[in-house]
């Protein structure tokens, strides 16, 4: 009865990936606005494509690591106690 462990793990990892993509998209949008605003200033901010790719990879790795932490916590929960509260 209930969902298999593999299904629960998949859902948690997909949620982490969706959070990573949405969060990075918002941050990249804000970053591009800041780059445009500082382009003609005395100290312009430069974000290279390589830096964007590295930041995206780092974001995905951090979110998946957080998802793995959630998986470890979910595995330790006794199914009988989930609906007790």
C-alpha positions, 0 to 999 in steps of 0.5 A: 500500500502506498508509493514505492520508495523509487517513486518517492525518490524520483519525486523528491529529485524532480522537485529539487531539479525544478526548484534549481531551474526556476531559481536559476532562471529568476537569478539569471534574469536579475543578474542580466538586469544588473549587468545592463545597468552597470554596463556604462558605469565606472565598474561594470559587472561582467558575467561570461557564458562560462560563469553562467554555465558553472553557476547553473551546474552549481545550483543543480548540484546544491539542489540535488544534494538537498533533495538527497538530504530530504530522501535520507530523512524520508527513509527514516520515517516510520510509515505508521507515524506519518498520519499520527499528528 
